[in-house]
Amino acid sequence: MKAAYITHPSFVRHEMGAHHPECPERLAAISDRLLQRGILDLMDSIEAPAATPEQIDRAHDMRLYHELRAAAPSEGYAQVDPDTAMNPHTWTAALHAAGALVLATELVARGDYRRAFCAVRPPGHHATSAQAMGFCFFNNVAVGIRHALDVLGLERVALVDFDVHHGNGSEDILAGDERVLMVSTFQQRLYPFNGEEARGSNMCNVGLPPYSDGAALREAVTGRWLPALRAFAPQMVFVSAGFDAHREDDMSHLGWRDEDFAWVSREVVRFADEACEGRIVSTLEGGYHIPALARCVELHLRALLLLD
């Protein structure tokens, strides 16, 4: 089954300084792994467009758009928060990362592809309506979701977020929007230090204790996510795919293994095939142990492509 692989050259030009974990090597390792394993032969590689101001506006306070554009440096770095900085390529990369989700949403909604994966940097799920933070500038997945709802006319979409850090920005933007159900897992008492108290009835947040393993993930998915998703019956599933809960990733204290990421990906695919003709738009969020990241993205895409 063909799927879309959406990326852009600017994603590897954005960087936030030496030794920063959210680095260009993340995408290079993913691409190399997928080429070596023949996965990209089964996908159509498509260049992401830049999101327009109107598309950004559906998910963000436009003051953020103008502040980031004004802050973009012509050389060196401009610090946004203690962990997040812009270099001369960041503004372009951020626009194309959000634009990747708009394009993916359109391709899947109109039936050109059943699945799309957005290999983007910077990630997005920490960016709130009005604030860039946590390595994120625009909330890419929220821009795509609002495009699906406000432009393409979908009535119900689901967001699955399995990053080790809570998608606080996605919750900030989407809480209370009854057209969206967000289900998520994350490590408790870890950046951004919230999420355990849901901000809306359309949020199904499952915080996991530090040092828990894939069994806790499976319990969250089968006991909490899937009943909520089946009751909601979305017309499309979006995925914020973070791979930093891996036991080899020192950004967290969870103990997921490669097979856990493969399992959760297969469960999402199985649900989407039942509920919405398999329509999935997935986007890269975290994952900072580069060999584990590349392996697990391959497993995620193998699930999307029905190879396992």
BANUMAR-288809 format. One line per field, with one value per residue: residue in three letters; x, y negated, z negated of N, C-alpha, C in turn; residue number from 1. Coordinates in steps of 0.02 Angstrom, whole numbers. Each point is the difference from the previous one (the first is absolute). Example, Ala and Ser with C-alpha at 12.3 -4.5 7.8 and 13.67 -1.06 7.14 Angstrom:
REM BANUMAR-288809
res <- c(ala|ser) .
nx <- c(660|-18) .
ny <- c(284|-53) .
nz <- c(-390|36) .
cax <- c(-45|42) .
cay <- c(-59|-59) .
caz <- c(0|-3) .
cx <- c(45|-39) .
cy <- c(-60|-55) .
cz <- c(0|-37) .
n <- c(1|2) .
***
This chain:
REM BANUMAR-288809
res <- c(met|lys|ala|ala|tyr|ile|thr|his|pro|ser|phe|val|arg|his|glu|met|gly|ala|his|his|pro|glu|cys|pro|glu|arg|leu|ala|ala|ile|ser|asp|arg|leu|leu|gln|arg|gly|ile|leu|asp|leu|met|asp|ser|ile|glu|ala|pro|ala|ala|thr|pro|glu|gln|ile|asp|arg|ala|his|asp|met|arg|leu|tyr|his|glu|leu|arg|ala|ala|ala|pro|ser|glu|gly|tyr|ala|gln|val|asp|pro|asp|thr|ala|met|asn|pro|his|thr|trp|thr|ala|ala|leu|his|ala|ala|gly|ala|leu|val|leu|ala|thr|glu|leu|val|ala|arg|gly|asp|tyr|arg|arg|ala|phe|cys|ala|val|arg|pro|pro|gly|his|his|ala|thr|ser|ala|gln|ala|met|gly|phe|cys|phe|phe|asn|asn|val|ala|val|gly|ile|arg|his|ala|leu|asp|val|leu|gly|leu|glu|arg|val|ala|leu|val|asp|phe|asp|val|his|his|gly|asn|gly|ser|glu|asp|ile|leu|ala|gly|asp|glu|arg|val|leu|met|val|ser|thr|phe|gln|gln|arg|leu|tyr|pro|phe|asn|gly|glu|glu|ala|arg|gly|ser|asn|met|cys|asn|val|gly|leu|pro|pro|tyr|ser|asp|gly|ala|ala|leu|arg|glu|ala|val|thr|gly|arg|trp|leu|pro|ala|leu|arg|ala|phe|ala|pro|gln|met|val|phe|val|ser|ala|gly|phe|asp|ala|his|arg|glu|asp|asp|met|ser|his|leu|gly|trp|arg|asp|glu|asp|phe|ala|trp|val|ser|arg|glu|val|val|arg|phe|ala|asp|glu|ala|cys|glu|gly|arg|ile|val|ser|thr|leu|glu|gly|gly|tyr|his|ile|pro|ala|leu|ala|arg|cys|val|glu|leu|his|leu|arg|ala|leu|leu|leu|leu|asp) .
nx <- c(42|-10|48|-17|60|-18|45|55|41|-44|-29|49|-24|-59|35|9|56|65|-6|-39|-42|-34|34|32|46|-50|-12|64|-1|-57|20|59|-31|-44|52|39|-56|4|-7|48|20|-30|33|-46|62|-25|15|9|-60|7|-15|-60|0|-43|42|51|-36|-14|65|20|16|-22|-5|-10|-40|-25|-5|-16|-40|-19|-5|-20|57|39|24|36|-16|-66|8|-41|29|11|-49|-24|30|7|14|41|-2|-5|-6|43|41|-13|4|54|20|-26|31|47|-24|0|57|28|-29|18|61|-3|-22|35|36|45|1|8|66|22|66|1|56|-20|31|-12|-1|-60|-5|57|-3|-13|-61|30|29|61|11|46|45|-60|-20|-22|-63|46|-9|0|51|25|-10|19|49|6|-7|40|42|19|-26|55|-38|41|52|43|30|47|19|55|12|63|0|-39|-45|31|38|0|9|46|18|-2|19|-56|40|-65|29|38|26|33|37|28|64|26|62|-24|-14|-13|48|-49|1|-38|-66|17|-14|-44|11|-23|-65|29|28|37|23|50|13|62|5|48|41|-60|-26|9|1|27|39|8|8|40|29|5|21|38|51|4|-22|43|48|-19|-8|58|24|65|4|47|58|18|65|10|46|5|66|-12|-52|43|12|20|-57|51|-45|-5|-49|-25|-26|-27|-15|42|-11|10|48|24|-10|19|49|8|-5|38|40|-2|5|49|24|-15|28|54|-9|30|-38|66|8|63|23|63|4|3|57|44|-13|48|40|-22|8|56|18|-20|28|51|-2|-2|45|33|-20|17|53|-21|63|-27) .
ny <- c(59|-45|-35|-58|-20|-44|-35|-33|-26|-47|59|13|-58|12|-38|25|17|1|65|-38|30|-55|47|-28|27|-23|-50|-16|17|-34|-50|2|7|-46|-33|14|-11|-43|-35|-42|61|8|-58|-46|-21|-43|-55|-17|-27|-65|3|-18|-66|8|45|-40|-47|56|4|-58|-33|-44|-21|65|3|-58|23|60|-27|-42|56|23|29|-48|4|51|-11|11|-11|53|53|22|36|-58|7|-58|32|-20|66|-18|-64|10|32|-47|-43|31|1|-60|-23|39|-23|-61|9|29|-47|-43|27|7|-61|-17|43|-48|-1|61|-3|-43|-4|-46|5|-32|-58|-41|36|22|58|-34|-19|-47|-21|-20|60|-16|66|26|-36|-26|-16|37|7|37|46|-51|-24|62|8|-61|16|58|-33|-52|36|60|-24|30|46|53|-20|49|-17|42|-10|32|-64|4|-57|-24|10|-40|-11|64|16|-47|20|64|-14|35|19|5|-32|-6|61|-20|53|6|16|-3|-18|22|-61|-9|-37|-42|54|27|0|8|-65|36|-39|58|7|-34|-1|49|-31|40|-27|16|43|-38|24|-19|57|42|35|-55|-2|66|-7|-52|34|60|-28|-47|7|65|8|-50|28|60|-28|-28|55|-13|-52|-20|34|-46|5|-20|20|8|4|-49|42|4|61|-10|-34|-40|-17|64|23|5|61|-38|53|20|60|-42|-32|59|22|-57|2|65|-16|-52|37|49|-47|-32|61|9|-57|-8|61|4|-55|-5|-54|21|-28|-13|22|30|12|11|64|-23|48|-9|-66|11|45|-42|-50|40|20|-64|-12|51|-25|-63|32|24|-13|-11) .
nz <- c(0|48|-28|-27|20|-46|33|-22|47|-13|-6|44|21|-27|-42|-62|32|-11|9|37|-42|12|33|50|-39|-36|42|-2|-64|-7|39|-30|-57|17|24|-52|-33|50|-57|16|20|-58|-1|11|15|-42|33|-62|8|5|-64|16|-5|49|23|-13|25|32|-15|23|-55|45|-62|-11|52|-18|-62|23|44|-47|-37|60|-19|21|-62|-20|-64|-1|-65|2|-25|-62|29|21|59|31|57|48|-12|-63|17|49|-41|-46|50|22|-64|-12|53|-27|-59|26|32|-53|-35|46|3|-66|-12|53|-37|8|-66|-26|9|-46|10|-48|36|-55|5|-50|-56|-24|-33|-13|62|-44|-11|-55|-8|25|-5|-41|34|-16|61|50|-18|30|-47|-44|35|4|-65|-14|42|-30|-57|4|36|-20|-55|-24|-28|6|-36|-1|-57|22|-63|24|2|-25|35|-47|46|-43|53|18|-64|-4|60|-16|-63|-8|50|-3|50|-55|4|-55|18|-61|6|-61|-15|-56|-23|64|28|7|-37|48|5|-63|-1|34|52|24|10|49|-61|24|-55|17|-60|17|-51|-27|45|22|23|51|-56|-27|53|-1|-65|12|49|-28|-57|28|41|8|-63|-16|35|-22|-60|14|28|-1|41|-43|1|-45|12|-63|42|-66|4|-44|2|49|-20|63|-6|-12|45|-18|-39|61|2|47|35|48|-29|-51|33|18|-62|-29|44|-11|-64|13|37|-45|-46|32|11|-63|-20|38|23|-60|-3|10|-37|8|-56|14|-62|-60|-35|-50|-11|39|-21|-63|10|34|-46|-47|33|13|-64|-16|46|-24|-59|15|23|-59|-18|-59) .
cax <- c(-42|39|-13|38|54|4|56|24|71|12|-4|66|38|-17|35|-4|64|37|-20|-72|-27|-45|53|-12|19|-60|-32|47|1|-64|2|48|-29|-56|28|34|-48|-46|-66|-16|-21|-71|-34|13|31|-31|27|-51|-6|-2|-67|-18|-24|-69|2|26|-49|-54|22|42|-5|46|57|56|27|37|57|51|28|43|57|44|64|35|59|1|-59|-46|-27|-72|-4|66|17|-26|32|-7|57|-27|-43|-54|-65|-21|-14|-63|-56|-8|-24|-73|-27|0|-61|-56|1|-17|-72|-36|12|-36|-72|-30|8|61|36|-32|44|54|46|35|66|9|32|-7|-63|-51|-56|4|-18|-69|-29|35|68|47|34|15|26|-55|-16|-72|-27|-12|-58|-60|-13|-31|-67|-47|-12|-49|-66|-26|5|-21|-68|-9|-39|31|66|34|72|35|66|36|65|10|-19|-70|-13|-36|-22|-59|-56|-18|-35|-57|-45|-65|-24|-33|11|65|17|71|20|72|39|60|27|-20|50|53|-17|-10|-25|-73|-34|-35|-68|-20|-29|-64|-30|24|69|10|71|20|68|30|51|70|28|-46|22|-51|-63|-41|-26|-53|-59|-29|-31|-59|-49|-21|-3|-44|-71|-17|3|-56|-61|4|-7|28|4|71|42|65|46|62|41|62|35|45|-13|42|44|67|-3|9|-46|-57|11|-43|39|-28|46|-20|-63|-56|-19|-32|-67|-47|-13|-47|-66|-29|-19|-59|-58|-17|-29|-69|-42|0|29|73|30|47|53|46|55|55|9|64|42|65|53|-8|-11|-67|-49|-4|-31|-71|-37|-10|-53|-62|-20|-18|-70|-43|1|-26|53|7) .
cay <- c(-59|-61|-52|-60|-18|-72|-31|-60|-10|-48|33|17|-62|-26|32|-44|-4|62|47|-2|66|-4|-18|24|71|41|15|35|70|30|9|53|65|17|17|64|53|3|-27|-58|25|14|-62|-56|-56|-62|-58|-37|-72|-43|-18|-70|-31|21|67|-6|-37|44|33|-43|-72|-24|-34|47|0|-62|-2|46|-27|-57|24|42|-34|7|40|20|29|-40|45|-5|19|27|60|-7|-57|-6|-20|-33|44|26|-26|37|69|2|-8|61|54|-7|13|72|29|-22|40|69|3|-4|60|56|-14|9|68|13|49|17|-20|-47|-12|-63|2|-72|-36|16|32|-51|10|-43|-69|-18|-50|-64|5|51|27|72|17|-6|-69|5|66|26|45|-39|-35|49|18|-55|0|54|-17|-66|-10|59|17|59|-15|30|29|20|-9|48|-29|46|-27|6|-64|-17|-48|-55|-48|28|-5|-71|-22|43|15|-31|6|65|35|34|40|11|51|-7|26|-39|15|-46|-43|-15|-57|-68|3|-5|51|51|-24|-18|-67|2|67|33|20|63|-3|55|-7|64|-10|11|68|51|27|7|25|-57|-25|44|-11|-65|3|45|-18|-70|-30|32|-13|-69|-9|34|-39|-63|17|-54|9|2|4|-32|28|-33|59|-13|63|-13|45|59|14|-24|-73|-28|-56|22|58|56|56|32|32|-5|35|-39|-49|37|21|-56|-20|48|-11|-60|20|44|-41|-43|42|14|-59|-56|23|0|-66|-19|-48|5|-48|11|-46|10|59|-32|50|2|68|24|-38|24|67|-2|-30|53|44|-38|-2|67|10|-40|31|69|47|49) .
caz <- c(0|4|-48|13|-46|13|-35|34|-13|-54|-65|-25|-7|-66|-57|-58|-33|-10|-52|-14|18|58|47|69|8|-10|65|43|-20|21|73|17|-20|44|65|-5|-12|56|-17|43|66|-5|-15|45|-35|22|-34|-37|13|-59|-22|9|-62|-14|-28|-68|-41|-24|-61|-42|-5|51|-30|0|68|13|-46|24|62|-18|-39|40|9|64|-16|-69|-30|-40|-50|-11|-70|-17|39|68|33|72|40|60|40|-42|20|60|-19|-38|46|41|-44|-4|67|13|-27|43|61|-17|-14|63|40|-30|0|67|21|39|-40|-64|-55|14|-55|7|-31|-7|-54|-70|-21|-11|-46|-59|17|-18|45|-2|-24|22|-58|2|66|48|19|15|-16|67|4|-10|63|44|-25|13|72|14|-26|20|73|37|-21|-43|-60|-60|10|-61|-5|-43|-16|-44|-22|-72|-30|14|53|-33|50|34|-46|-6|60|19|-56|7|68|-2|64|-7|-59|-7|-47|-5|-56|-14|-66|-54|-33|48|42|-25|-69|-2|39|-40|-6|67|4|35|3|61|-11|-37|-16|-44|-24|-19|-52|20|-1|25|64|51|-27|-18|64|24|-43|18|66|2|-52|2|67|50|-14|17|73|31|-13|37|71|42|73|16|-59|1|-49|-21|-11|-35|-13|-55|-57|9|-57|16|7|-67|-11|-40|-43|18|23|60|46|70|14|-27|51|54|-24|-3|70|29|-31|31|68|-5|-16|57|52|-21|-13|49|62|-5|12|-53|11|-56|4|-47|-56|-34|13|0|7|73|27|-19|38|69|0|-19|56|50|-23|6|71|20|-21|44|66|-8|17|-55) .
cx <- c(44|-22|44|52|16|56|22|73|14|1|68|45|-15|40|5|64|31|-28|-74|-31|-47|42|-16|16|-60|-31|48|2|-63|2|47|-28|-55|24|32|-49|-53|-69|-18|-18|-76|-41|17|27|-25|29|-55|-2|6|-73|-11|-19|-71|-2|28|-53|-55|20|35|-25|51|55|61|33|44|61|56|32|48|63|51|66|27|65|-2|-66|-41|-34|-74|-18|66|22|-13|29|-13|68|-28|-47|-63|-68|-27|-18|-66|-61|-10|-21|-76|-32|-1|-64|-61|-3|-18|-74|-40|7|-40|-75|-32|14|59|43|-43|41|50|42|39|66|24|44|-13|-66|-50|-42|6|-20|-73|-27|43|73|38|39|18|22|-50|-16|-74|-22|-23|-63|-65|-18|-34|-71|-50|-13|-51|-70|-28|1|-28|-67|-8|-34|32|68|30|74|27|70|35|71|7|-17|-71|-5|-41|-25|-61|-61|-23|-43|-66|-48|-65|-27|-30|4|63|0|75|12|76|27|62|25|-24|61|62|-23|-57|-36|-75|-29|-39|-71|-21|-36|-67|-26|22|73|1|75|17|73|26|55|70|20|-51|22|-59|-66|-46|-28|-59|-64|-35|-38|-64|-53|-29|-9|-54|-74|-21|-1|-60|-65|-2|-9|27|-1|72|38|66|43|58|46|67|32|49|-19|43|49|72|4|5|-40|-57|21|-51|42|-30|56|-26|-69|-61|-23|-32|-71|-49|-16|-50|-70|-34|-24|-62|-63|-21|-31|-73|-45|-4|38|76|34|41|49|44|57|50|-1|69|34|71|58|-2|-6|-69|-54|-7|-33|-76|-42|-10|-58|-68|-24|-16|-72|-47|-7|-25|52|10|-68) .
cy <- c(-62|-49|-60|-11|-72|-31|-61|-11|-47|34|18|-61|-35|38|-52|-1|68|39|-6|66|-1|-26|26|73|47|19|37|74|36|14|55|69|20|17|69|58|4|-30|-58|21|11|-63|-52|-58|-66|-58|-41|-73|-39|-13|-75|-31|21|70|0|-31|45|35|-47|-72|-29|-44|45|1|-61|-6|45|-26|-58|23|38|-36|8|38|18|29|-53|47|-15|19|34|60|-8|-63|3|-14|-30|42|22|-24|38|72|5|-7|63|60|-3|14|73|32|-21|43|73|8|-1|65|59|-12|12|69|14|53|16|-23|-51|-7|-63|3|-72|-16|-74|37|-53|5|-38|-72|-13|-50|-62|4|57|24|73|25|-14|-73|-6|71|33|41|-38|-41|47|18|-56|-8|53|-21|-63|-11|60|27|65|-21|26|28|17|-16|49|-27|49|-23|7|-63|-16|-53|-58|-52|23|-4|-72|-22|37|15|-39|0|70|38|43|41|9|53|-1|41|-44|21|-52|-38|-12|-60|17|-3|-15|57|50|-21|-28|-67|-1|71|39|21|66|6|56|-9|67|-12|7|72|54|19|6|28|-57|-33|41|-9|-66|4|41|-21|-69|-26|31|-7|-71|-11|33|-38|-64|9|-56|18|1|2|-36|31|-47|55|-20|65|-7|37|63|7|-24|-76|-31|-63|19|58|54|53|35|28|-8|30|-37|-53|34|19|-58|-25|46|-9|-61|16|43|-40|-43|40|16|-62|-48|18|-7|-67|-22|-52|0|-50|13|-53|14|65|-23|48|22|71|28|-36|27|69|-5|-36|52|46|-34|-1|70|16|-39|32|72|52|52|24) .
cz <- c(0|-55|18|-55|15|-41|40|-17|-59|-69|-28|-5|-66|-53|-55|-40|-11|-60|-19|21|61|58|71|11|-11|67|46|-17|21|75|20|-16|48|70|-1|-5|55|-14|46|71|2|-14|53|-40|30|-41|-32|23|-65|-19|10|-67|-18|-31|-71|-46|-27|-65|-49|-2|49|-28|-2|69|12|-46|24|65|-16|-36|42|15|71|-8|-73|-23|-36|-48|-11|-72|-17|43|75|32|75|31|65|42|-38|24|61|-18|-38|45|41|-43|-9|68|19|-25|39|63|-14|-12|64|40|-27|2|68|30|45|-34|-61|-59|25|-63|15|-39|-7|-60|15|-15|-21|-62|-66|15|-15|50|5|-17|34|-60|13|68|56|14|19|-16|65|5|-11|62|50|-20|15|75|19|-19|32|75|38|-23|-38|-65|-64|19|-69|6|-51|-11|-48|-13|-75|-37|21|55|-24|50|38|-46|-7|58|9|-57|9|70|8|66|-3|-63|0|-52|-3|-58|-7|-69|-50|-27|43|41|48|-68|-5|41|-40|-16|68|0|36|2|61|-6|-40|-12|-49|-18|-25|-51|28|-10|19|71|48|-26|-19|63|24|-41|17|65|-2|-50|6|71|44|-16|18|75|34|-11|41|75|45|73|25|-66|14|-55|-11|-24|-31|-21|-58|-64|4|-58|12|2|-70|-12|-47|-45|13|34|61|43|71|12|-28|50|60|-20|1|71|33|-29|30|71|-1|-15|61|57|-16|3|59|64|1|7|-60|26|-62|9|-55|-54|-31|19|10|-6|73|28|-17|38|71|3|-11|52|55|-20|5|73|26|-20|46|69|1|20|-55|-23) .
n <- c(1|2|3|4|5|6|7|8|9|10|11|12|13|14|15|16|17|18|19|20|21|22|23|24|25|26|27|28|29|30|31|32|33|34|35|36|37|38|39|40|41|42|43|44|45|46|47|48|49|50|51|52|53|54|55|56|57|58|59|60|61|62|63|64|65|66|67|68|69|70|71|72|73|74|75|76|77|78|79|80|81|82|83|84|85|86|87|88|89|90|91|92|93|94|95|96|97|98|99|100|101|102|103|104|105|106|107|108|109|110|111|112|113|114|115|116|117|118|119|120|121|122|123|124|125|126|127|128|129|130|131|132|133|134|135|136|137|138|139|140|141|142|143|144|145|146|147|148|149|150|151|152|153|154|155|156|157|158|159|160|161|162|163|164|165|166|167|168|169|170|171|172|173|174|175|176|177|178|179|180|181|182|183|184|185|186|187|188|189|190|191|192|193|194|195|196|197|198|199|200|201|202|203|204|205|206|207|208|209|210|211|212|213|214|215|216|217|218|219|220|221|222|223|224|225|226|227|228|229|230|231|232|233|234|235|236|237|238|239|240|241|242|243|244|245|246|247|248|249|250|251|252|253|254|255|256|257|258|259|260|261|262|263|264|265|266|267|268|269|270|271|272|273|274|275|276|277|278|279|280|281|282|283|284|285|286|287|288|289|290|291|292|293|294|295|296|297|298|299|300|301|302|303|304|305|306|307|308) .
***
